[in-house]
């Protein structure tokens, strides 16, 4: 399990800092299960990716919702 605090969350996505002690750290996007989805060089680009995927259900990289119950 990743121990970094969540910096931003929207829908099923979370942005965390890969290494809080590193100066040139990468930001990582994970899902609610903790699966590592992608790395971004800045918080702004990671947040933009999360926002885009959360707002556009047809965006590449977004998992389709399961059947309604």
CHARMM internal coordinates of N, CA and C (Angstrom, degrees):
IC EDIT
DIST 1 N 1 CA 1.4719
DIST 1 CA 1 C 1.5211
ANGL 1 N 1 CA 1 C 109.22
DIST 1 C 2 N 1.3008
ANGL 1 CA 1 C 2 N 117.12
DIHE 1 N 1 CA 1 C 2 N 140.39
DIST 2 N 2 CA 1.4544
ANGL 1 C 2 N 2 CA 121.68
DIHE 1 CA 1 C 2 N 2 CA 179.07
DIST 2 CA 2 C 1.5214
ANGL 2 N 2 CA 2 C 109.40
DIHE 1 C 2 N 2 CA 2 C -76.06
DIST 2 C 3 N 1.3266
ANGL 2 CA 2 C 3 N 115.75
DIHE 2 N 2 CA 2 C 3 N 137.34
DIST 3 N 3 CA 1.4605
ANGL 2 C 3 N 3 CA 119.29
DIHE 2 CA 2 C 3 N 3 CA -176.42
DIST 3 CA 3 C 1.5231
ANGL 3 N 3 CA 3 C 113.42
DIHE 2 C 3 N 3 CA 3 C -100.53
DIST 3 C 4 N 1.3160
ANGL 3 CA 3 C 4 N 118.47
DIHE 3 N 3 CA 3 C 4 N -3.49
DIST 4 N 4 CA 1.4638
ANGL 3 C 4 N 4 CA 121.25
DIHE 3 CA 3 C 4 N 4 CA 179.30
DIST 4 CA 4 C 1.5239
ANGL 4 N 4 CA 4 C 110.22
DIHE 3 C 4 N 4 CA 4 C -71.32
DIST 4 C 5 N 1.3212
ANGL 4 CA 4 C 5 N 116.64
DIHE 4 N 4 CA 4 C 5 N 142.93
DIST 5 N 5 CA 1.4684
ANGL 4 C 5 N 5 CA 118.46
DIHE 4 CA 4 C 5 N 5 CA 177.52
DIST 5 CA 5 C 1.5267
ANGL 5 N 5 CA 5 C 111.30
DIHE 4 C 5 N 5 CA 5 C -70.18
DIST 5 C 6 N 1.2950
ANGL 5 CA 5 C 6 N 115.09
DIHE 5 N 5 CA 5 C 6 N 152.36
DIST 6 N 6 CA 1.4682
ANGL 5 C 6 N 6 CA 121.24
DIHE 5 CA 5 C 6 N 6 CA 177.61
DIST 6 CA 6 C 1.5232
ANGL 6 N 6 CA 6 C 108.04
DIHE 5 C 6 N 6 CA 6 C -74.44
DIST 6 C 7 N 1.3260
ANGL 6 CA 6 C 7 N 116.51
DIHE 6 N 6 CA 6 C 7 N 126.65
DIST 7 N 7 CA 1.4629
ANGL 6 C 7 N 7 CA 121.98
DIHE 6 CA 6 C 7 N 7 CA -179.85
DIST 7 CA 7 C 1.5233
ANGL 7 N 7 CA 7 C 111.69
DIHE 6 C 7 N 7 CA 7 C -93.25
DIST 7 C 8 N 1.3391
ANGL 7 CA 7 C 8 N 116.18
DIHE 7 N 7 CA 7 C 8 N -28.19
DIST 8 N 8 CA 1.4553
ANGL 7 C 8 N 8 CA 121.26
DIHE 7 CA 7 C 8 N 8 CA -178.07
DIST 8 CA 8 C 1.5196
ANGL 8 N 8 CA 8 C 107.41
DIHE 7 C 8 N 8 CA 8 C -156.91
DIST 8 C 9 N 1.3061
ANGL 8 CA 8 C 9 N 116.61
DIHE 8 N 8 CA 8 C 9 N 141.81
DIST 9 N 9 CA 1.4657
ANGL 8 C 9 N 9 CA 120.83
DIHE 8 CA 8 C 9 N 9 CA 178.63
DIST 9 CA 9 C 1.5157
ANGL 9 N 9 CA 9 C 109.71
DIHE 8 C 9 N 9 CA 9 C -142.99
DIST 9 C 10 N 1.3159
ANGL 9 CA 9 C 10 N 114.14
DIHE 9 N 9 CA 9 C 10 N 141.68
DIST 10 N 10 CA 1.4615
ANGL 9 C 10 N 10 CA 120.19
DIHE 9 CA 9 C 10 N 10 CA 175.59
DIST 10 CA 10 C 1.5252
ANGL 10 N 10 CA 10 C 107.22
DIHE 9 C 10 N 10 CA 10 C -157.57
DIST 10 C 11 N 1.3186
ANGL 10 CA 10 C 11 N 116.42
DIHE 10 N 10 CA 10 C 11 N 127.82
DIST 11 N 11 CA 1.4556
ANGL 10 C 11 N 11 CA 119.91
DIHE 10 CA 10 C 11 N 11 CA -176.55
DIST 11 CA 11 C 1.5187
ANGL 11 N 11 CA 11 C 109.66
DIHE 10 C 11 N 11 CA 11 C 57.55
DIST 11 C 12 N 1.3274
ANGL 11 CA 11 C 12 N 116.84
DIHE 11 N 11 CA 11 C 12 N -135.47
DIST 12 N 12 CA 1.4641
ANGL 11 C 12 N 12 CA 119.69
DIHE 11 CA 11 C 12 N 12 CA -178.23
DIST 12 CA 12 C 1.5317
ANGL 12 N 12 CA 12 C 114.47
DIHE 11 C 12 N 12 CA 12 C -87.31
DIST 12 C 13 N 1.3291
ANGL 12 CA 12 C 13 N 117.77
DIHE 12 N 12 CA 12 C 13 N 8.90
DIST 13 N 13 CA 1.4573
ANGL 12 C 13 N 13 CA 121.60
DIHE 12 CA 12 C 13 N 13 CA -173.80
DIST 13 CA 13 C 1.5235
ANGL 13 N 13 CA 13 C 112.02
DIHE 12 C 13 N 13 CA 13 C -109.93
DIST 13 C 14 N 1.3356
ANGL 13 CA 13 C 14 N 115.23
DIHE 13 N 13 CA 13 C 14 N 147.07
DIST 14 N 14 CA 1.4606
ANGL 13 C 14 N 14 CA 122.75
DIHE 13 CA 13 C 14 N 14 CA 178.25
DIST 14 CA 14 C 1.5180
ANGL 14 N 14 CA 14 C 108.38
DIHE 13 C 14 N 14 CA 14 C -133.22
DIST 14 C 15 N 1.3425
ANGL 14 CA 14 C 15 N 116.87
DIHE 14 N 14 CA 14 C 15 N 143.22
DIST 15 N 15 CA 1.4637
ANGL 14 C 15 N 15 CA 122.09
DIHE 14 CA 14 C 15 N 15 CA 173.30
DIST 15 CA 15 C 1.5210
ANGL 15 N 15 CA 15 C 107.11
DIHE 14 C 15 N 15 CA 15 C -109.57
DIST 15 C 16 N 1.3265
ANGL 15 CA 15 C 16 N 115.61
DIHE 15 N 15 CA 15 C 16 N 128.21
DIST 16 N 16 CA 1.4527
ANGL 15 C 16 N 16 CA 121.20
DIHE 15 CA 15 C 16 N 16 CA 176.91
DIST 16 CA 16 C 1.5205
ANGL 16 N 16 CA 16 C 108.72
DIHE 15 C 16 N 16 CA 16 C -130.27
DIST 16 C 17 N 1.3349
ANGL 16 CA 16 C 17 N 117.28
DIHE 16 N 16 CA 16 C 17 N 159.86
DIST 17 N 17 CA 1.4617
ANGL 16 C 17 N 17 CA 121.54
DIHE 16 CA 16 C 17 N 17 CA 174.30
DIST 17 CA 17 C 1.5220
ANGL 17 N 17 CA 17 C 107.24
DIHE 16 C 17 N 17 CA 17 C -85.70
DIST 17 C 18 N 1.3266
ANGL 17 CA 17 C 18 N 116.94
DIHE 17 N 17 CA 17 C 18 N 130.58
DIST 18 N 18 CA 1.4589
ANGL 17 C 18 N 18 CA 121.18
DIHE 17 CA 17 C 18 N 18 CA -178.46
DIST 18 CA 18 C 1.5187
ANGL 18 N 18 CA 18 C 111.47
DIHE 17 C 18 N 18 CA 18 C -62.84
DIST 18 C 19 N 1.3202
ANGL 18 CA 18 C 19 N 117.94
DIHE 18 N 18 CA 18 C 19 N -46.42
DIST 19 N 19 CA 1.4573
ANGL 18 C 19 N 19 CA 122.32
DIHE 18 CA 18 C 19 N 19 CA 179.85
DIST 19 CA 19 C 1.5191
ANGL 19 N 19 CA 19 C 108.03
DIHE 18 C 19 N 19 CA 19 C -139.78
DIST 19 C 20 N 1.3269
ANGL 19 CA 19 C 20 N 117.46
DIHE 19 N 19 CA 19 C 20 N 99.36
DIST 20 N 20 CA 1.4644
ANGL 19 C 20 N 20 CA 120.24
DIHE 19 CA 19 C 20 N 20 CA -175.55
DIST 20 CA 20 C 1.5242
ANGL 20 N 20 CA 20 C 113.95
DIHE 19 C 20 N 20 CA 20 C -60.38
DIST 20 C 21 N 1.3468
ANGL 20 CA 20 C 21 N 118.67
DIHE 20 N 20 CA 20 C 21 N -19.35
DIST 21 N 21 CA 1.4597
ANGL 20 C 21 N 21 CA 121.42
DIHE 20 CA 20 C 21 N 21 CA -178.38
DIST 21 CA 21 C 1.5256
ANGL 21 N 21 CA 21 C 113.89
DIHE 20 C 21 N 21 CA 21 C -91.88
DIST 21 C 22 N 1.3152
ANGL 21 CA 21 C 22 N 117.88
DIHE 21 N 21 CA 21 C 22 N -10.32
DIST 22 N 22 CA 1.4652
ANGL 21 C 22 N 22 CA 121.58
DIHE 21 CA 21 C 22 N 22 CA -177.69
DIST 22 CA 22 C 1.5239
ANGL 22 N 22 CA 22 C 110.68
DIHE 21 C 22 N 22 CA 22 C -87.44
DIST 22 C 23 N 1.3224
ANGL 22 CA 22 C 23 N 116.11
DIHE 22 N 22 CA 22 C 23 N 139.93
DIST 23 N 23 CA 1.4636
ANGL 22 C 23 N 23 CA 120.51
DIHE 22 CA 22 C 23 N 23 CA 179.70
DIST 23 CA 23 C 1.5269
ANGL 23 N 23 CA 23 C 111.79
DIHE 22 C 23 N 23 CA 23 C -70.06
DIST 23 C 24 N 1.3231
ANGL 23 CA 23 C 24 N 118.58
DIHE 23 N 23 CA 23 C 24 N -42.48
DIST 24 N 24 CA 1.4580
ANGL 23 C 24 N 24 CA 122.63
DIHE 23 CA 23 C 24 N 24 CA -178.28
DIST 24 CA 24 C 1.5188
ANGL 24 N 24 CA 24 C 111.32
DIHE 23 C 24 N 24 CA 24 C -98.39
DIST 24 C 25 N 1.2932
ANGL 24 CA 24 C 25 N 116.36
DIHE 24 N 24 CA 24 C 25 N 43.43
DIST 25 N 25 CA 1.4635
ANGL 24 C 25 N 25 CA 120.14
DIHE 24 CA 24 C 25 N 25 CA -172.52
DIST 25 CA 25 C 1.5178
ANGL 25 N 25 CA 25 C 113.17
DIHE 24 C 25 N 25 CA 25 C -65.53
DIST 25 C 26 N 1.2857
ANGL 25 CA 25 C 26 N 113.96
DIHE 25 N 25 CA 25 C 26 N 153.44
DIST 26 N 26 CA 1.4479
ANGL 25 C 26 N 26 CA 121.42
DIHE 25 CA 25 C 26 N 26 CA 174.22
DIST 26 CA 26 C 1.5171
ANGL 26 N 26 CA 26 C 108.79
DIHE 25 C 26 N 26 CA 26 C -98.22
DIST 26 C 27 N 1.2941
ANGL 26 CA 26 C 27 N 115.20
DIHE 26 N 26 CA 26 C 27 N 154.63
DIST 27 N 27 CA 1.4597
ANGL 26 C 27 N 27 CA 120.97
DIHE 26 CA 26 C 27 N 27 CA 175.53
DIST 27 CA 27 C 1.5166
ANGL 27 N 27 CA 27 C 107.67
DIHE 26 C 27 N 27 CA 27 C -106.07
DIST 27 C 28 N 1.3088
ANGL 27 CA 27 C 28 N 115.92
DIHE 27 N 27 CA 27 C 28 N 137.39
DIST 28 N 28 CA 1.4536
ANGL 27 C 28 N 28 CA 121.95
DIHE 27 CA 27 C 28 N 28 CA -174.01
DIST 28 CA 28 C 1.5214
ANGL 28 N 28 CA 28 C 109.20
DIHE 27 C 28 N 28 CA 28 C -115.42
DIST 28 C 29 N 1.3310
ANGL 28 CA 28 C 29 N 115.24
DIHE 28 N 28 CA 28 C 29 N 136.88
DIST 29 N 29 CA 1.4589
ANGL 28 C 29 N 29 CA 121.05
DIHE 28 CA 28 C 29 N 29 CA 174.21
DIST 29 CA 29 C 1.5264
ANGL 29 N 29 CA 29 C 106.64
DIHE 28 C 29 N 29 CA 29 C -101.29
DIST 29 C 30 N 1.3176
ANGL 29 CA 29 C 30 N 115.32
DIHE 29 N 29 CA 29 C 30 N 126.57
DIST 30 N 30 CA 1.4588
ANGL 29 C 30 N 30 CA 121.71
DIHE 29 CA 29 C 30 N 30 CA 177.00
DIST 30 CA 30 C 1.5246
ANGL 30 N 30 CA 30 C 108.61
DIHE 29 C 30 N 30 CA 30 C -125.16
DIST 30 C 31 N 1.3197
ANGL 30 CA 30 C 31 N 115.93
DIHE 30 N 30 CA 30 C 31 N 162.75
DIST 31 N 31 CA 1.4625
ANGL 30 C 31 N 31 CA 118.76
DIHE 30 CA 30 C 31 N 31 CA 174.02
DIST 31 CA 31 C 1.5246
ANGL 31 N 31 CA 31 C 108.95
DIHE 30 C 31 N 31 CA 31 C -96.69
DIST 31 C 32 N 1.3142
ANGL 31 CA 31 C 32 N 116.99
DIHE 31 N 31 CA 31 C 32 N -179.07
DIST 32 N 32 CA 1.4649
ANGL 31 C 32 N 32 CA 120.24
DIHE 31 CA 31 C 32 N 32 CA -175.36
DIST 32 CA 32 C 1.5259
ANGL 32 N 32 CA 32 C 112.76
DIHE 31 C 32 N 32 CA 32 C -65.07
DIST 32 C 33 N 1.3264
ANGL 32 CA 32 C 33 N 117.28
DIHE 32 N 32 CA 32 C 33 N -20.76
DIST 33 N 33 CA 1.4660
ANGL 32 C 33 N 33 CA 120.65
DIHE 32 CA 32 C 33 N 33 CA 176.80
DIST 33 CA 33 C 1.5255
ANGL 33 N 33 CA 33 C 111.80
DIHE 32 C 33 N 33 CA 33 C -85.13
DIST 33 C 34 N 1.3361
ANGL 33 CA 33 C 34 N 116.68
DIHE 33 N 33 CA 33 C 34 N -4.85
DIST 34 N 34 CA 1.4537
ANGL 33 C 34 N 34 CA 120.90
DIHE 33 CA 33 C 34 N 34 CA -179.81
DIST 34 CA 34 C 1.5156
ANGL 34 N 34 CA 34 C 114.30
DIHE 33 C 34 N 34 CA 34 C 89.90
DIST 34 C 35 N 1.3355
ANGL 34 CA 34 C 35 N 117.45
DIHE 34 N 34 CA 34 C 35 N 7.92
DIST 35 N 35 CA 1.4700
ANGL 34 C 35 N 35 CA 120.45
DIHE 34 CA 34 C 35 N 35 CA 178.23
DIST 35 CA 35 C 1.5296
ANGL 35 N 35 CA 35 C 109.69
DIHE 34 C 35 N 35 CA 35 C -70.07
DIST 35 C 36 N 1.3142
ANGL 35 CA 35 C 36 N 116.50
DIHE 35 N 35 CA 35 C 36 N 131.38
DIST 36 N 36 CA 1.4582
ANGL 35 C 36 N 36 CA 124.16
DIHE 35 CA 35 C 36 N 36 CA -179.53
DIST 36 CA 36 C 1.5170
ANGL 36 N 36 CA 36 C 108.11
DIHE 35 C 36 N 36 CA 36 C -75.12
DIST 36 C 37 N 1.3376
ANGL 36 CA 36 C 37 N 118.46
DIHE 36 N 36 CA 36 C 37 N 113.75
DIST 37 N 37 CA 1.4606
ANGL 36 C 37 N 37 CA 121.92
DIHE 36 CA 36 C 37 N 37 CA -176.39
DIST 37 CA 37 C 1.5169
ANGL 37 N 37 CA 37 C 113.14
DIHE 36 C 37 N 37 CA 37 C -95.53
DIST 37 C 38 N 1.3270
ANGL 37 CA 37 C 38 N 117.02
DIHE 37 N 37 CA 37 C 38 N -42.05
DIST 38 N 38 CA 1.4664
ANGL 37 C 38 N 38 CA 119.78
DIHE 37 CA 37 C 38 N 38 CA -179.15
DIST 38 CA 38 C 1.5178
ANGL 38 N 38 CA 38 C 110.12
DIHE 37 C 38 N 38 CA 38 C -168.00
DIST 38 C 39 N 1.3357
ANGL 38 CA 38 C 39 N 115.57
DIHE 38 N 38 CA 38 C 39 N 163.80
DIST 39 N 39 CA 1.4601
ANGL 38 C 39 N 39 CA 123.32
DIHE 38 CA 38 C 39 N 39 CA 174.46
DIST 39 CA 39 C 1.5168
ANGL 39 N 39 CA 39 C 108.35
DIHE 38 C 39 N 39 CA 39 C -114.91
DIST 39 C 40 N 1.2979
ANGL 39 CA 39 C 40 N 116.21
DIHE 39 N 39 CA 39 C 40 N 145.59
DIST 40 N 40 CA 1.4605
ANGL 39 C 40 N 40 CA 122.06
DIHE 39 CA 39 C 40 N 40 CA 175.91
DIST 40 CA 40 C 1.5281
ANGL 40 N 40 CA 40 C 108.25
DIHE 39 C 40 N 40 CA 40 C -133.09
DIST 40 C 41 N 1.3390
ANGL 40 CA 40 C 41 N 117.86
DIHE 40 N 40 CA 40 C 41 N 149.48
DIST 41 N 41 CA 1.4555
ANGL 40 C 41 N 41 CA 120.80
DIHE 40 CA 40 C 41 N 41 CA -177.71
DIST 41 CA 41 C 1.5324
ANGL 41 N 41 CA 41 C 113.77
DIHE 40 C 41 N 41 CA 41 C -74.76
DIST 41 C 42 N 1.3373
ANGL 41 CA 41 C 42 N 117.53
DIHE 41 N 41 CA 41 C 42 N -19.67
DIST 42 N 42 CA 1.4584
ANGL 41 C 42 N 42 CA 119.31
DIHE 41 CA 41 C 42 N 42 CA -179.08
DIST 42 CA 42 C 1.5229
ANGL 42 N 42 CA 42 C 110.51
DIHE 41 C 42 N 42 CA 42 C -138.31
DIST 42 C 43 N 1.3140
ANGL 42 CA 42 C 43 N 114.29
DIHE 42 N 42 CA 42 C 43 N 158.27
DIST 43 N 43 CA 1.4608
ANGL 42 C 43 N 43 CA 120.32
DIHE 42 CA 42 C 43 N 43 CA 177.65
DIST 43 CA 43 C 1.5252
ANGL 43 N 43 CA 43 C 110.49
DIHE 42 C 43 N 43 CA 43 C -62.17
DIST 43 C 44 N 1.3241
ANGL 43 CA 43 C 44 N 117.26
DIHE 43 N 43 CA 43 C 44 N -39.39
DIST 44 N 44 CA 1.4598
ANGL 43 C 44 N 44 CA 121.24
DIHE 43 CA 43 C 44 N 44 CA -177.65
DIST 44 CA 44 C 1.5330
ANGL 44 N 44 CA 44 C 111.78
DIHE 43 C 44 N 44 CA 44 C -62.43
DIST 44 C 45 N 1.3262
ANGL 44 CA 44 C 45 N 117.48
DIHE 44 N 44 CA 44 C 45 N -42.13
DIST 45 N 45 CA 1.4618
ANGL 44 C 45 N 45 CA 119.12
DIHE 44 CA 44 C 45 N 45 CA 179.77
DIST 45 CA 45 C 1.5292
ANGL 45 N 45 CA 45 C 111.36
DIHE 44 C 45 N 45 CA 45 C -71.20
DIST 45 C 46 N 1.3076
ANGL 45 CA 45 C 46 N 117.17
DIHE 45 N 45 CA 45 C 46 N -35.69
DIST 46 N 46 CA 1.4697
ANGL 45 C 46 N 46 CA 120.15
DIHE 45 CA 45 C 46 N 46 CA 176.41
DIST 46 CA 46 C 1.5238
ANGL 46 N 46 CA 46 C 110.35
DIHE 45 C 46 N 46 CA 46 C -64.97
DIST 46 C 47 N 1.3261
ANGL 46 CA 46 C 47 N 116.06
DIHE 46 N 46 CA 46 C 47 N -44.02
DIST 47 N 47 CA 1.4675
ANGL 46 C 47 N 47 CA 120.68
DIHE 46 CA 46 C 47 N 47 CA 179.09
DIST 47 CA 47 C 1.5311
ANGL 47 N 47 CA 47 C 111.02
DIHE 46 C 47 N 47 CA 47 C -64.15
DIST 47 C 48 N 1.3240
ANGL 47 CA 47 C 48 N 117.58
DIHE 47 N 47 CA 47 C 48 N -40.30
DIST 48 N 48 CA 1.4626
ANGL 47 C 48 N 48 CA 121.22
DIHE 47 CA 47 C 48 N 48 CA 179.06
DIST 48 CA 48 C 1.5291
ANGL 48 N 48 CA 48 C 110.56
DIHE 47 C 48 N 48 CA 48 C -63.78
DIST 48 C 49 N 1.3290
ANGL 48 CA 48 C 49 N 117.70
DIHE 48 N 48 CA 48 C 49 N -39.58
DIST 49 N 49 CA 1.4616
ANGL 48 C 49 N 49 CA 120.85
DIHE 48 CA 48 C 49 N 49 CA 178.45
DIST 49 CA 49 C 1.5299
ANGL 49 N 49 CA 49 C 110.26
DIHE 48 C 49 N 49 CA 49 C -63.29
DIST 49 C 50 N 1.3363
ANGL 49 CA 49 C 50 N 115.96
DIHE 49 N 49 CA 49 C 50 N -45.11
DIST 50 N 50 CA 1.4680
ANGL 49 C 50 N 50 CA 121.07
DIHE 49 CA 49 C 50 N 50 CA 178.82
DIST 50 CA 50 C 1.5256
ANGL 50 N 50 CA 50 C 110.26
DIHE 49 C 50 N 50 CA 50 C -61.47
DIST 50 C 51 N 1.3160
ANGL 50 CA 50 C 51 N 117.37
DIHE 50 N 50 CA 50 C 51 N -46.67
DIST 51 N 51 CA 1.4651
ANGL 50 C 51 N 51 CA 120.78
DIHE 50 CA 50 C 51 N 51 CA -179.77
DIST 51 CA 51 C 1.5255
ANGL 51 N 51 CA 51 C 111.18
DIHE 50 C 51 N 51 CA 51 C -60.56
DIST 51 C 52 N 1.3164
ANGL 51 CA 51 C 52 N 116.51
DIHE 51 N 51 CA 51 C 52 N -44.12
DIST 52 N 52 CA 1.4681
ANGL 51 C 52 N 52 CA 120.57
DIHE 51 CA 51 C 52 N 52 CA -179.12
DIST 52 CA 52 C 1.5276
ANGL 52 N 52 CA 52 C 110.68
DIHE 51 C 52 N 52 CA 52 C -62.59
DIST 52 C 53 N 1.3157
ANGL 52 CA 52 C 53 N 117.44
DIHE 52 N 52 CA 52 C 53 N -45.89
DIST 53 N 53 CA 1.4638
ANGL 52 C 53 N 53 CA 120.69
DIHE 52 CA 52 C 53 N 53 CA -178.68
DIST 53 CA 53 C 1.5238
ANGL 53 N 53 CA 53 C 111.68
DIHE 52 C 53 N 53 CA 53 C -68.51
DIST 53 C 54 N 1.3126
ANGL 53 CA 53 C 54 N 117.01
DIHE 53 N 53 CA 53 C 54 N -33.86
DIST 54 N 54 CA 1.4671
ANGL 53 C 54 N 54 CA 120.30
DIHE 53 CA 53 C 54 N 54 CA -179.11
DIST 54 CA 54 C 1.5193
ANGL 54 N 54 CA 54 C 112.15
DIHE 53 C 54 N 54 CA 54 C -72.91
DIST 54 C 55 N 1.3320
ANGL 54 CA 54 C 55 N 117.06
DIHE 54 N 54 CA 54 C 55 N -31.76
DIST 55 N 55 CA 1.4572
ANGL 54 C 55 N 55 CA 120.83
DIHE 54 CA 54 C 55 N 55 CA -177.04
DIST 55 CA 55 C 1.5264
ANGL 55 N 55 CA 55 C 113.42
DIHE 54 C 55 N 55 CA 55 C -89.28
DIST 55 C 56 N 1.3281
ANGL 55 CA 55 C 56 N 117.61
DIHE 55 N 55 CA 55 C 56 N -24.38
DIST 56 N 56 CA 1.4618
ANGL 55 C 56 N 56 CA 121.61
DIHE 55 CA 55 C 56 N 56 CA -175.62
DIST 56 CA 56 C 1.5266
ANGL 56 N 56 CA 56 C 109.99
DIHE 55 C 56 N 56 CA 56 C -116.06
DIST 56 C 57 N 1.3425
ANGL 56 CA 56 C 57 N 117.88
DIHE 56 N 56 CA 56 C 57 N 97.86
DIST 57 N 57 CA 1.4634
ANGL 56 C 57 N 57 CA 119.78
DIHE 56 CA 56 C 57 N 57 CA -176.89
DIST 57 CA 57 C 1.5217
ANGL 57 N 57 CA 57 C 114.25
DIHE 56 C 57 N 57 CA 57 C -62.78
DIST 57 C 58 N 1.3181
ANGL 57 CA 57 C 58 N 117.82
DIHE 57 N 57 CA 57 C 58 N -18.76
DIST 58 N 58 CA 1.4572
ANGL 57 C 58 N 58 CA 120.11
DIHE 57 CA 57 C 58 N 58 CA 179.49
DIST 58 CA 58 C 1.5151
ANGL 58 N 58 CA 58 C 113.74
DIHE 57 C 58 N 58 CA 58 C -95.35
DIST 58 C 59 N 1.3251
ANGL 58 CA 58 C 59 N 117.58
DIHE 58 N 58 CA 58 C 59 N 5.93
DIST 59 N 59 CA 1.4580
ANGL 58 C 59 N 59 CA 120.86
DIHE 58 CA 58 C 59 N 59 CA -176.96
DIST 59 CA 59 C 1.5253
ANGL 59 N 59 CA 59 C 111.16
DIHE 58 C 59 N 59 CA 59 C -66.33
DIST 59 C 60 N 1.3413
ANGL 59 CA 59 C 60 N 117.65
DIHE 59 N 59 CA 59 C 60 N 142.69
DIST 60 N 60 CA 1.4574
ANGL 59 C 60 N 60 CA 119.89
DIHE 59 CA 59 C 60 N 60 CA 176.81
DIST 60 CA 60 C 1.5223
ANGL 60 N 60 CA 60 C 110.31
DIHE 59 C 60 N 60 CA 60 C -58.23
DIST 60 C 61 N 1.2896
ANGL 60 CA 60 C 61 N 116.56
DIHE 60 N 60 CA 60 C 61 N 141.94
DIST 61 N 61 CA 1.4503
ANGL 60 C 61 N 61 CA 120.61
DIHE 60 CA 60 C 61 N 61 CA 179.12
DIST 61 CA 61 C 1.5168
ANGL 61 N 61 CA 61 C 113.45
DIHE 60 C 61 N 61 CA 61 C 92.36
DIST 61 C 62 N 1.2990
ANGL 61 CA 61 C 62 N 117.73
DIHE 61 N 61 CA 61 C 62 N -8.63
DIST 62 N 62 CA 1.4569
ANGL 61 C 62 N 62 CA 120.16
DIHE 61 CA 61 C 62 N 62 CA 178.28
DIST 62 CA 62 C 1.5151
ANGL 62 N 62 CA 62 C 108.92
DIHE 61 C 62 N 62 CA 62 C -94.00
DIST 62 C 63 N 1.3008
ANGL 62 CA 62 C 63 N 115.96
DIHE 62 N 62 CA 62 C 63 N 133.11
DIST 63 N 63 CA 1.4546
ANGL 62 C 63 N 63 CA 120.75
DIHE 62 CA 62 C 63 N 63 CA 178.67
DIST 63 CA 63 C 1.5166
ANGL 63 N 63 CA 63 C 109.52
DIHE 62 C 63 N 63 CA 63 C -77.42
DIST 63 C 64 N 1.3152
ANGL 63 CA 63 C 64 N 117.84
DIHE 63 N 63 CA 63 C 64 N 135.98
DIST 64 N 64 CA 1.4650
ANGL 63 C 64 N 64 CA 119.42
DIHE 63 CA 63 C 64 N 64 CA 177.65
DIST 64 CA 64 C 1.5266
ANGL 64 N 64 CA 64 C 111.11
DIHE 63 C 64 N 64 CA 64 C -67.85
DIST 64 C 65 N 1.2842
ANGL 64 CA 64 C 65 N 115.69
DIHE 64 N 64 CA 64 C 65 N 147.44
DIST 65 N 65 CA 1.4590
ANGL 64 C 65 N 65 CA 120.38
DIHE 64 CA 64 C 65 N 65 CA 178.01
DIST 65 CA 65 C 1.5301
ANGL 65 N 65 CA 65 C 109.17
DIHE 64 C 65 N 65 CA 65 C -69.22
DIST 65 C 66 N 1.3067
ANGL 65 CA 65 C 66 N 114.93
DIHE 65 N 65 CA 65 C 66 N 147.49
DIST 66 N 66 CA 1.4617
ANGL 65 C 66 N 66 CA 120.08
DIHE 65 CA 65 C 66 N 66 CA 178.65
DIST 66 CA 66 C 1.5269
ANGL 66 N 66 CA 66 C 110.60
DIHE 65 C 66 N 66 CA 66 C -74.00
DIST 66 C 67 N 1.3189
ANGL 66 CA 66 C 67 N 116.76
DIHE 66 N 66 CA 66 C 67 N 177.82
DIST 67 N 67 CA 1.4637
ANGL 66 C 67 N 67 CA 120.18
DIHE 66 CA 66 C 67 N 67 CA -179.77
DIST 67 CA 67 C 1.5224
ANGL 67 N 67 CA 67 C 111.73
DIHE 66 C 67 N 67 CA 67 C -64.33
DIST 67 C 68 N 1.3026
ANGL 67 CA 67 C 68 N 115.73
DIHE 67 N 67 CA 67 C 68 N 146.67
DIST 68 N 68 CA 1.4749
ANGL 67 C 68 N 68 CA 120.97
DIHE 67 CA 67 C 68 N 68 CA 178.60
DIST 68 CA 68 C 1.5163
ANGL 68 N 68 CA 68 C 108.84
DIHE 67 C 68 N 68 CA 68 C -72.75
DIST 68 C 69 N 1.3214
ANGL 68 CA 68 C 69 N 114.04
DIHE 68 N 68 CA 68 C 69 N 145.67
DIST 69 N 69 CA 1.4674
ANGL 68 C 69 N 69 CA 119.12
DIHE 68 CA 68 C 69 N 69 CA 177.86
DIST 69 CA 69 C 1.4891
ANGL 69 N 69 CA 69 C 110.83
DIHE 68 C 69 N 69 CA 69 C -121.21
END
COOR INIT
IC SEED 1 N 1 CA 1 C
IC BUILD
